[in-house]
Amino acid sequence: EHNTEQIYNEIAYPLVEGVTEGYNGTIFAYGQTGSGKSFTMQGIVDPSTQKGIIPRAFEHIFESVQCAENAKFLVRASYLEIYNEDIRDLLGADTKQKLE
C-alpha cells in the first residue's frame, strides 16, 4: 500500500543520508520473481511519486555534493543482479557479462 516515495523516505533516505556523511551503504532488494523488486528500485518517471529508489538516491547524493563546501567526493555505485547463481553488473558496459 506504499508508493516508492514513501518507501524511499522511510527506508532509504536515512541510509543515503549516512552515505553523504562518508559511510558505505547498501540497499538489498530480495524476493521472488515478479514481487516488485525492479519496480521499487527503478520505478517510473511519471507520476513522480513512483520514481524508484535508485533515481531518488542519485538525486539525493548529487544534491548533497553540489551543496557541500570545502569537500571532495568520490561517488561509486554498482547495481548487481544475482539470478540463478550468476552475478551481473547492471550498470556495467556489458550487462550480459557474468562476474566472478
Buried (B, 14 or more C-beta within 10 A) or exposed (E): EEBBBEBBEEEBBEBBBEBBEEEEBEBEEEEEEEEEBBEBBBBEEEEEEBBBBBBBBEEBBEEBEEEEEEEEEEEEEEBEBEEEEEEBBEEEEEEEEEEE
